[in-house]
């Protein structure tokens, strides 16, 4: 009987002395990681000014090669950066995230007033071109 008591006590001690389970899943991020935030670097843009009056820049984790492959799907030309000349505003979507995009809108297809109605927080951030 004494052996059974010893085994039971040892089992309880080992079972209770392990790593604390707080119910949280390990997402692989370091505690100091910003929640999904990435550095906003410009990878290039797809220029659709001629047909649609817009030019979209890709930031976040996009690469120049990826943007170059995306542009033909939009019938757009690849550009290193969208031109500011003639733009009425810049609309930033997913700021600070991996899929951050900046869409510049141009006159005469878009007025400043129409841009202000189209690009509104909290989903998007209006900025100067």
C-alpha positions as CSV (number, residue, x, y, z in Angstrom):
1,X,0.0,0.0,0.0
2,X,2.8,2.3,0.8
3,X,4.2,1.8,-2.7
4,X,0.9,2.8,-4.3
5,X,0.7,6.0,-2.2
6,X,4.3,6.9,-3.2
7,X,3.5,6.4,-6.9
8,X,0.3,8.4,-6.7
9,X,2.1,11.3,-4.9
10,X,4.9,11.2,-7.5
11,X,2.4,11.3,-10.3
12,X,0.6,14.2,-8.9
13,X,3.8,16.1,-8.2
14,X,5.1,15.6,-11.8
15,X,1.7,16.3,-13.3
16,X,1.3,19.6,-11.4
17,X,4.8,20.9,-11.7
18,X,5.0,21.2,-15.5
19,X,4.7,24.1,-17.8
20,X,1.8,26.3,-17.2
21,X,-1.0,26.0,-19.8
22,X,-2.7,29.4,-20.1
23,X,-4.9,28.3,-23.0
24,X,-3.1,30.6,-25.5
25,X,-1.7,29.3,-28.7
26,X,1.9,29.8,-29.7
27,X,1.7,31.9,-32.9
28,X,5.5,31.8,-33.4
29,X,5.8,35.6,-32.9
30,X,8.3,37.1,-30.4
31,X,6.5,39.0,-27.6
32,X,7.9,42.3,-28.9
33,X,6.6,41.7,-32.5
34,X,4.1,44.3,-33.6
35,X,0.8,42.6,-34.4
36,X,1.1,42.0,-38.1
37,X,2.9,45.3,-38.8
38,X,5.6,45.5,-41.5
39,X,7.8,48.2,-42.8
40,X,6.1,50.1,-45.7
41,X,8.5,49.9,-48.6
42,X,7.5,50.7,-52.2
43,X,7.8,47.7,-54.5
44,X,6.4,49.5,-57.6
45,X,3.0,50.3,-59.1
46,X,0.5,49.6,-61.8
47,X,-0.4,52.7,-63.9
48,X,-4.0,52.7,-65.1
49,X,-4.3,56.5,-65.5
50,X,-5.2,56.4,-69.2
51,X,-8.3,54.3,-68.8
52,X,-9.3,54.6,-65.2
53,X,-7.6,57.7,-63.8
54,X,-5.8,55.7,-61.1
55,X,-2.4,54.3,-60.3
56,X,-1.8,51.8,-57.5
57,X,1.4,51.4,-55.6
58,X,2.2,48.2,-53.6
59,X,4.0,48.4,-50.3
60,X,4.4,46.0,-47.3
61,X,5.8,42.6,-48.3
62,X,5.2,43.1,-52.1
63,X,8.2,42.7,-54.3
64,X,9.0,44.4,-57.6
65,X,8.8,41.1,-59.4
66,X,5.4,40.4,-58.0
67,X,4.1,43.8,-59.0
68,X,5.5,43.4,-62.5
69,X,3.5,40.1,-62.8
70,X,0.3,41.7,-61.5
71,X,0.2,44.8,-63.8
72,X,-0.7,43.0,-67.0
73,X,-3.8,41.5,-65.3
74,X,-5.0,45.1,-64.8
75,X,-4.0,46.1,-68.4
76,X,-1.6,48.5,-66.7
77,X,2.0,49.4,-67.1
78,X,4.5,48.8,-64.3
79,X,6.0,52.0,-62.8
80,X,8.7,52.4,-60.1
81,X,6.3,54.9,-58.4
82,X,3.0,56.5,-59.3
83,X,3.5,60.1,-60.5
84,X,2.2,62.8,-58.1
85,X,1.6,65.3,-60.9
86,X,-2.2,65.6,-61.6
87,X,-3.2,63.5,-58.6
88,X,-6.0,64.8,-56.4
89,X,-5.3,62.4,-53.6
90,X,-3.7,59.2,-52.3
91,X,-5.8,56.5,-50.6
92,X,-3.9,54.2,-48.3
93,X,-5.4,50.8,-47.6
94,X,-4.1,48.2,-45.0
95,X,-1.5,50.7,-43.7
96,X,1.4,49.0,-42.0
97,X,0.3,45.5,-43.1
98,X,1.8,43.1,-45.6
99,X,-0.8,44.0,-48.2
100,X,-0.5,47.8,-47.9
101,X,-1.6,49.6,-51.1
102,X,-1.6,53.3,-52.1
103,X,-4.0,54.3,-54.9
104,X,-3.5,57.7,-56.4
105,X,-6.6,59.3,-58.1
106,X,-6.2,61.7,-61.0
107,X,-8.1,64.6,-62.5
108,X,-10.2,64.9,-64.7
109,X,-11.6,61.4,-63.9
110,X,-11.7,62.2,-60.2
111,X,-12.3,65.4,-58.3
112,X,-11.0,66.2,-54.8
113,X,-14.6,66.1,-53.5
114,X,-15.3,62.7,-55.0
115,X,-12.0,61.5,-53.7
116,X,-12.9,62.7,-50.2
117,X,-16.2,60.7,-50.4
118,X,-14.4,57.5,-51.7
119,X,-11.4,57.4,-49.3
120,X,-12.7,57.5,-45.7
121,X,-11.4,56.2,-42.4
122,X,-11.4,53.8,-40.8
123,X,-11.0,51.4,-43.8
124,X,-8.7,53.7,-45.7
125,X,-6.6,56.8,-45.0
126,X,-6.7,59.8,-47.3
127,X,-3.4,61.5,-47.9
128,X,-1.9,64.1,-50.1
129,X,-0.4,62.7,-53.3
